[in-house]
Structures are given as structure tokens and as C-alpha cells.
Amino acid sequence: MTALDVGLIMFGAFAVLIVLRVPVAFALGLACIPVFFIDDRLTPFLLLNEMLKSYNSFILLAIPFFMLSANLMNSAGVTERLMELARTMVGWFPGGLGHVNVVVSMIFAGISGSSTAEAAGIGGVMIPAMKKQGYDTEFTVALTACAAVMGVIIPPSILMVVWGGVMSVSIGALFLAGVLPGVMIGFSLMAAVYVYAKQRGYPVYARATLREFFCAAWRALLPILTPLIIVGGITGGFFTPTEASVIAVLYALLLGLFVLRTIEWGKVPELLYDSARFAAISLFCIGTASAFGWLLAYFHLPQLFVDAVKSYGGGITSVGFITAIAFLIIGCFIDAIPAIIIVGTVLAPVAKSVGMHPLHFAIVGVISIAFGLVTPPYGLCLMIACALGKTTIAKAFKDTMVLLGLMLLVLGFVILFPDVVLALPRWVMPKFVQ
Amino acid sequence: MPRLRDFNAAFYRVLQRAITVLMGLLIVPVTLQIFSRYTELIPRYIWTEEVARFCLIWIIMLGAMIAVRDGTHFDLDILPKARTKQGDAIGRIIVHVAMLVVGVIFLVYGWRFALFGWDQTSELTGLSMLAIHIAWPLTGLACLLFLGEKLLDDVALLRGRDA
């Protein structure tokens, strides 16, 4: 069997199975099975072994912990405190509450590493508030979903943990690399809110006094210290990413149970269960996706892409755009984590062959795959926001595409100018960035 | 059939409790690891890292079993919905049979995988790897039980329509 045959069998079977609604994790495992039986040297035993190898990772432990800390922060009701702080900062811009939504999402992105937790947590408070003030439901939903995307771009980020774990890239450096692109996405969304607000006459808040700002900042101080603890702890060499994720959990527990006293003890088992179950479902995909990726590599499929790019004479920019397009397309159909493993492992040798920096490649990949969270048919954040706003994806589609268009411009900028990604890690962690 | 349903419901509750307890326990070894490095209160254990990894493996497999019963594994909603209940049942049967194939692979090859683990011990704690490898045949068994219940329901629906 040639590499192309294997690729066609596996991707063909996978595509048919997911269209038939077979869950992605199972479809990935099933797509490997014909190849295990066709080739005498292989056996389905390898599927199990690859799964175990991929799960047996100290780095991946950070994922359930980051999910738990996000859920704890949501339950502790920190969103309201962040909203008040954001109101005093940007509420007086035209479309005040829209800007508040974006700024809260940016701050919460620094507390949580999960975009879905962010869409659910912030959407639950912001969507009703924006609708009450007369913002169009479709715009409100689209803005909340797109702003939630920053959750996995601004550190900490579950997707970066997976990327760093699977492709052996420093997670601390990845976290730093995500900061500037994430903030740029936030600003692009705020520009969109401004234009929408001017056109549609959305309301503004009165300008807050300095005293109001400091009061709000004081009330929000403890939650907004989280990103400093996590990112500072990792980049300063105090904790590993996994340890930082546990610190985030302990800190959120301390805030919710003892300081703010907004979480009841009885609710903790429910939060543990929800976080563990959701993390397990995401991580289960990693196992079968790793077996899928392992088989592709075993038959040298990534080499085909490397040769194709070489014969075409592509450079860093063209590989950057190929990476973005591949992730954007696959992100429409499957969950981000298996997408990283399948597309990432195929394209990593291509990126290396043209001399693209691993951090640049990673951030282009993570941003593109994060955009998949708002692209139908499989856009988890958009689905959550639509459910909270009681509207349909079809109705919210137009506004989502307008906002996504702006975010794509940021992605294009990041591809063309690698320094946007590399500047911060070079400055803070020079030994990790050559 | 009611027996299978009752058994599955009880099994599902056990899985839910187990994953909740493991998630709580998972915090302990990693916290110990940090505290032992920065304080003199506890010695520097070497088993914490391995125990945490093994807890994670079990959490993933337990969560995968739970999600088979409550139908929450990620899937793609791209095909139009069937117009009849019968069409809907046929669609579900295809999905459940496909998942069952994976379940059977987990059970059959997982059994060999478990025996393979029997002969090995872990690097740091000396635990038999059977304790970890056994998660695969157990997941296969859970798939058989939970998907069996779903398939029986789907077939009953089809038959009811046919009659």
C-alpha cells in the first residue's frame, strides 16, 4: 500500500463516518481499523497502545484542572465583578455593553483556558444584559461567541497545552506568544462594536469616575490575579504548566469557598463531575486521533506534503496560509483537540522544512483552530451562545461572519509578521526562542 | 430488557461516582508535588507524578464510558434530520453499530492488552500495569452494555412502526 492509498482509506472512512453522525473519537478509531487488517505488520492492539501512550502524559493533566478552575470561577460569580470593572473602563464608548463584553472576555481568557467555559460563563450573564439594553440578539450572540474564542488564544489555553504536549513545544513560550494576537483580536472586535453601535444607535454608559474605576478594580482584584499567578508561575520557572493548573484550581476554590463565599460545599462534587466528564470526552479524542496520526506517519504521509510544498517552492508565508486554511476547514467539522493532532502532525514537518518557527506555526494553528469554535456546522461556542440567546445559528450566521472576517485579518497579519508572535517570548524567555 | 436497563442505570451511577472521586483525588498528588518542593512539611515523593497520570487515564476512560450512555461524545450535525421516527431510528442504529465495533475491538484486543499489562510493573510505584490496561476491556464491556440497550430500543421502535 502506498502512503496515498492509506491516506485515502483513512480520511475517506473518517469523512463518511462523521457525516453519518458517528462521534469523532469513534470515527477516528474506526478509520484506522481497515489499515490494521490490510497490513500484516499491524494489529488493532496498536490502537490501544497508542491511546495509552497519549493519555499517559503529565502535561495533559493540566486540561481537566484548567476546565475545573474555569467552572469554579464561573460558579464563584466572578463574571459580574469583571463586568463592573470593564464598564468603568470602556462602558462610555459607543456600544458600551458590547465593549464590556469584549473586555470581560479578554480578562476571563486570562483566568480560564477554555473557550466553551467562557462562552457559557460570560454568555449567561452578558447575553441577557445586552438584549435588555436593546442590542440585536443576532449581534449579541455573534459577539459573545467570537469574543469567547480569545479564551484559548490568550493564556492559559487548553489548546496550547495539547499543542505543546503533542509537539514538544514549550508551553510557557506558547502562552506568552498568544498574548499579543489575542489582544489584537479583542481590539478588532471592539472596532466592530464601535461601527455597529454608530450604525444602529446602541446605548452608552456615562463615563465612570476614577473612584468608581478603583472600587471596581479592587472588587475584581483577586480573580484578575489568576493570569499573573499562572503565566508568571510558569514563565518564571516556579511551576510546570500542570502544577500551575492545580494552583489555579486551589486558588479558585479558595476564592469561591472562603473569600467570596459564593460556592457552596455541596456544589463542589457536581463541579468536579462536570469538569472531569467534559475533559474526559475531549481527551478521549486525543487517544484515537493519536493512533490515526501515528498510522499516517508510519506510512510517511506527511512526507508527501513536504515534497509537494518543496516542489511548489513555498516559503514561511505560504505554509502559514496553508496551515490556517487546513485548520479553518477541518475546524468547521471536528473538535479542536483531534484537529490539532491530525492536521498538526501532518503539517509540522512541512513547517519545519521551510524554516517556520515552531511557536509561529503553533500560534497560527491555534488561532485558526480556535476560529473553528464559531464556524458552523461544528462551532461549539456559537452553539452555546445561540442556545443562551434563544436564537438559531442560521440567524446569527451573518453577524458572526462579519466579526470572523475581522478576526481573519488579524490572523493574516500574524502569518505575515511572525514578530507579533515571537516578540514577547523572545523578551521574557529568550532561551526558549532562538 | 428492564433488567439490562436497571443494571445499566446502576453501573452508570457507579461510573459517575468513581469519576467524581478520582477528579477530587487527582488534585492531591500534584498539590503534594508542589508543596514538597517549596516547603519542608512533607518529603519529596516520587510517586506523585505517576499516580496523577494513572488517575488521568482512568478519568478519561470512565468519562468515555459515561458519554456513551448519555450520548455526549462529540458528533457532527450535518445531515438533515430524518422525517420519520423510523428513519431516525435507522440513523441511530448505524451510529450505534459503528460505535459497537470499536467497543468489540476494545473488549477483544483489550483483553490481550490487559494480559500484556499483567506482566509489567510501573516504573515508579511498581504497580501492576494490569490496573491501567484493564480500563480498555472494561470500556469495551461498557460500550456493549450501553449500546446494546440503545440498539434494543431502536429496534423496538422500528418494529413498532413496521407492525
Chai-1 contact restraints between the chains, C-beta under 6 A:
chainA,res_idxA,chainB,res_idxB,connection_type,confidence,min_distance_angstrom,max_distance_angstrom,comment,restraint_id
A,I18,B,L76,contact,1.0,0.0,6.0,A-B,restraint_1
A,V19,B,I78,contact,1.0,0.0,6.0,A-B,restraint_2
A,L20,B,I94,contact,1.0,0.0,6.0,A-B,restraint_3
A,R21,B,D75,contact,1.0,0.0,6.0,A-B,restraint_4
A,R21,B,V95,contact,1.0,0.0,6.0,A-B,restraint_5
A,V22,B,V95,contact,1.0,0.0,6.0,A-B,restraint_6
A,V22,B,A98,contact,1.0,0.0,6.0,A-B,restraint_7
A,P23,B,H73,contact,1.0,0.0,6.0,A-B,restraint_8
A,P23,B,F74,contact,1.0,0.0,6.0,A-B,restraint_9
A,P23,B,D75,contact,1.0,0.0,6.0,A-B,restraint_10
A,V24,B,F74,contact,1.0,0.0,6.0,A-B,restraint_11
A,A25,B,H73,contact,1.0,0.0,6.0,A-B,restraint_12
A,F26,B,M99,contact,1.0,0.0,6.0,A-B,restraint_13
A,F26,B,V102,contact,1.0,0.0,6.0,A-B,restraint_14
A,G29,B,V102,contact,1.0,0.0,6.0,A-B,restraint_15
A,L30,B,V102,contact,1.0,0.0,6.0,A-B,restraint_16
A,P44,B,I105,contact,1.0,0.0,6.0,A-B,restraint_17
A,P44,B,Y109,contact,1.0,0.0,6.0,A-B,restraint_18
A,F45,B,Y109,contact,1.0,0.0,6.0,A-B,restraint_19
A,L48,B,Y109,contact,1.0,0.0,6.0,A-B,restraint_20
A,L48,B,F113,contact,1.0,0.0,6.0,A-B,restraint_21
A,L48,B,W136,contact,1.0,0.0,6.0,A-B,restraint_22
A,Y55,B,I57,contact,1.0,0.0,6.0,A-B,restraint_23
A,Y55,B,I60,contact,1.0,0.0,6.0,A-B,restraint_24
A,N56,B,R53,contact,1.0,0.0,6.0,A-B,restraint_25
A,F58,B,E49,contact,1.0,0.0,6.0,A-B,restraint_26
A,F58,B,R53,contact,1.0,0.0,6.0,A-B,restraint_27
A,L61,B,A52,contact,1.0,0.0,6.0,A-B,restraint_28
A,L61,B,L56,contact,1.0,0.0,6.0,A-B,restraint_29
A,E243,B,I34,contact,1.0,0.0,6.0,A-B,restraint_30
A,V246,B,V30,contact,1.0,0.0,6.0,A-B,restraint_31
A,V246,B,T31,contact,1.0,0.0,6.0,A-B,restraint_32
A,P269,B,T20,contact,1.0,0.0,6.0,A-B,restraint_33
A,L272,B,T20,contact,1.0,0.0,6.0,A-B,restraint_34
A,L272,B,M23,contact,1.0,0.0,6.0,A-B,restraint_35
A,L272,B,G24,contact,1.0,0.0,6.0,A-B,restraint_36
A,Y273,B,T20,contact,1.0,0.0,6.0,A-B,restraint_37
A,A276,B,I19,contact,1.0,0.0,6.0,A-B,restraint_38
A,A276,B,M23,contact,1.0,0.0,6.0,A-B,restraint_39
A,A276,B,I59,contact,1.0,0.0,6.0,A-B,restraint_40
A,R277,B,G63,contact,1.0,0.0,6.0,A-B,restraint_41
A,R277,B,I66,contact,1.0,0.0,6.0,A-B,restraint_42
A,A280,B,I59,contact,1.0,0.0,6.0,A-B,restraint_43
A,A280,B,I60,contact,1.0,0.0,6.0,A-B,restraint_44
A,A280,B,G63,contact,1.0,0.0,6.0,A-B,restraint_45
A,I281,B,G63,contact,1.0,0.0,6.0,A-B,restraint_46
A,I281,B,A67,contact,1.0,0.0,6.0,A-B,restraint_47
A,L283,B,I60,contact,1.0,0.0,6.0,A-B,restraint_48
A,F284,B,I60,contact,1.0,0.0,6.0,A-B,restraint_49
A,F284,B,A64,contact,1.0,0.0,6.0,A-B,restraint_50
A,F333,B,L76,contact,1.0,0.0,6.0,A-B,restraint_51
A,D335,B,F74,contact,1.0,0.0,6.0,A-B,restraint_52
A,P377,B,D77,contact,1.0,0.0,6.0,A-B,restraint_53
A,P377,B,I78,contact,1.0,0.0,6.0,A-B,restraint_54
A,Y378,B,L76,contact,1.0,0.0,6.0,A-B,restraint_55
